[in-house]
């Protein structure tokens, strides 16, 4: 059996761990990191490599990495990229994925976090870009918190977030529409600068230029 994203999504352990991880993060006051986030990152990681012309199996591995990249939050938020990689290894080994493919996915997941990660492969670069692009008001659990928490405020201010890949021009764009009456653009940079830096490095790894557009104005 070839292990694909559909197989991974239906695995009872994966389902339980992602749901429980999201519940733990909700208790800690984090934005949504559940199945919606996992599905979106899987979709966009696959899309990035597909649009850039990579082969179908590599695109599928990127999707699997995207779906599992935050599963380690079930253990703890601290160093979750490492626990996510180890849990993904156990799941994929049990599902009989070839070790070479597991290695690709594990290293991508282990390097997706902006604080200590690096784009070390095509899969990891796609995962980083897909993950950092998910900024949107739908991730905010309680709009009342935007008065007190800058992360909730910035996410809630983002009315539209689109990830665009232009193969011809070798350009990857984050296009955001931010309600500046909720959060000024500077708030976005205050908390997301490190994410933009690793996103630019990921785009560079894929031979692309990174571009950030906010409210129709090119910022980067």
C-alpha positions in Angstrom: 0.0 0.0 0.0 1.3 3.4 -1.0 1.0 5.8 1.9 -0.7 9.0 0.8 -2.4 11.9 2.5 -5.8 10.2 2.6 -4.3 7.2 4.5 -2.7 9.5 7.0 -5.8 11.6 7.5 -7.9 8.6 8.3 -5.4 7.1 10.8 -7.1 7.0 14.3 -3.9 8.0 16.1 -3.4 11.0 13.8 -7.0 12.1 14.3 -6.8 11.8 18.1 -3.4 13.5 18.5 -4.3 16.5 16.2 -7.6 17.1 18.0 -6.1 16.7 21.5 -3.2 19.0 20.5 -5.6 21.7 19.4 -7.5 21.4 22.7 -4.3 21.8 24.7 -3.3 24.9 22.7 -6.8 26.4 23.2 -6.3 26.0 27.0 -2.9 27.8 26.6 -4.6 30.6 24.6 -3.1 29.9 21.2 -4.9 30.4 17.9 -6.4 27.4 16.1 -3.9 24.6 15.3 -6.4 21.7 14.6 -7.7 19.9 11.5 -8.5 23.1 9.6 -4.9 24.3 9.9 -3.5 20.8 9.1 -5.7 20.5 6.0 -4.8 24.0 4.7 -1.0 23.5 5.2 -1.1 20.2 3.5 -3.0 21.7 0.6 -0.7 24.6 0.2 2.5 22.7 0.7 1.4 20.4 -2.1 0.3 23.3 -4.3 3.7 25.1 -4.0 5.7 22.2 -5.3 3.1 21.3 -7.9 3.0 24.8 -9.3 6.9 24.9 -9.4 6.9 21.7 -11.5 8.0 19.1 -9.0 7.0 15.4 -9.4 3.7 14.1 -8.0 5.2 12.0 -5.2 7.3 14.8 -3.8 4.2 17.0 -3.8 2.4 14.2 -1.9 5.2 14.0 0.7 5.0 17.7 1.2 1.2 17.4 1.8 1.8 14.7 4.4 4.5 16.8 6.1 2.0 19.7 6.1 -0.7 17.6 7.7 1.5 16.3 10.5 3.7 19.3 11.2 2.0 20.4 14.4 1.0 17.0 15.8 3.7 17.2 18.5 1.7 19.9 20.3 -0.1 17.0 21.9 3.1 16.7 24.0 4.0 20.3 24.6 4.2 23.5 22.7 7.9 23.9 23.6 10.1 22.3 20.8 6.9 21.0 19.2 8.6 20.7 15.9 10.9 18.0 17.3 8.1 16.0 19.0 6.0 16.4 15.8 8.8 14.9 13.8 9.2 11.9 16.1 5.5 11.2 16.3 5.3 11.5 12.5 8.1 9.0 12.2 6.3 6.5 14.4 3.0 6.9 12.5 4.6 6.6 9.1 6.7 3.6 10.1 3.6 1.8 11.4 1.9 2.6 8.0 4.9 1.0 6.2 6.1 4.1 4.4 9.6 3.6 2.9 12.4 4.8 5.3 13.7 7.2 2.6 10.4 9.0 2.4 10.0 9.1 6.2 13.4 10.7 6.5 12.3 13.5 4.0 9.1 14.2 6.0 10.7 14.0 9.4 13.5 16.4 8.5 11.0 18.9 7.0 8.8 18.8 10.1 11.7 19.2 12.4 12.8 22.4 10.5 9.5 24.2 10.0 9.6 26.4 13.1 10.9 29.9 12.6 12.8 30.1 15.9 15.3 27.3 15.0 14.4 25.8 11.7 15.9 26.1 8.2 14.7 25.2 4.7 16.9 22.1 4.1 14.9 20.5 1.3 12.2 21.2 -1.2 9.6 19.7 1.1 10.7 21.7 4.1 10.7 24.9 2.1 7.2 24.3 0.9 6.1 23.4 4.5 7.6 26.6 5.9 5.9 28.8 3.3 2.5 27.1 3.7 2.6 27.3 7.5 3.7 30.9 7.7 1.0 32.0 5.3 -1.8 30.9 7.5 -2.7 34.1 9.2 -6.5 34.8 9.2 -9.3 35.9 11.5 -10.8 32.4 11.4 -8.0 31.1 13.6 -9.0 33.4 16.5 -11.1 31.4 19.0 -12.5 34.3 21.1 -12.6 37.8 19.5 -12.8 39.3 23.0 -9.1 38.4 23.4 -8.0 40.8 20.7 -8.1 43.6 23.2 -5.3 41.9 25.2 -3.3 39.5 22.9 -1.4 40.9 19.9 -1.4 37.5 18.1 -5.2 37.2 18.3 -5.5 40.9 17.3 -3.3 40.5 14.2 -4.9 37.3 13.1 -8.4 38.8 13.6 -7.4 41.8 11.6 -6.5 39.7 8.5 -9.6 39.5 6.5 -8.0 37.8 3.5 -4.9 35.8 3.1 -3.8 34.3 -0.2 -0.7 32.4 -1.1 0.3 32.8 -4.8 2.9 30.9 -6.7 4.1 32.3 -10.0 6.2 29.6 -11.8 7.1 31.8 -14.8 8.4 34.7 -12.8 9.7 32.4 -10.0 7.8 34.4 -7.4 6.0 33.3 -4.2 3.6 36.0 -2.8 1.7 36.3 0.5 -1.2 38.7 -0.3 -2.9 40.0 2.9 -5.9 42.3 3.4 -5.6 43.7 6.9 -8.2 45.8 8.7 -5.9 48.5 10.2 -8.7 49.7 12.5 -8.1 46.4 14.4 -4.4 46.1 14.1 -1.9 48.4 12.3 0.5 46.9 9.8 3.4 47.4 12.3 1.7 45.0 14.7 2.0 42.3 12.0 5.7 42.9 11.7 6.2 43.1 15.4 5.2 39.4 15.9 5.8 37.9 12.4 9.1 39.3 11.3 10.9 36.1 12.0 8.3 34.2 10.0 8.8 36.5 7.0 12.6 36.0 7.2 12.3 32.2 7.2 9.7 32.4 4.4 12.1 34.5 2.3 14.8 31.9 2.9 12.4 29.1 1.9 11.5 30.9 -1.3 15.2 31.4 -2.0 15.8 27.6 -1.6 13.1 26.9 -4.2 14.8 29.4 -6.6 12.0 32.0 -6.1 11.7 35.6 -4.9 9.5 36.2 -1.9 7.0 39.0 -1.9 4.7 40.3 0.8 1.7 42.4 -0.2 -0.5 44.1 2.4 -3.6 46.0 1.4 -2.4 46.1 -2.3 1.0 47.6 -1.3 4.2 45.7 -1.8 6.0 45.6 1.5 8.8 43.1 0.6 
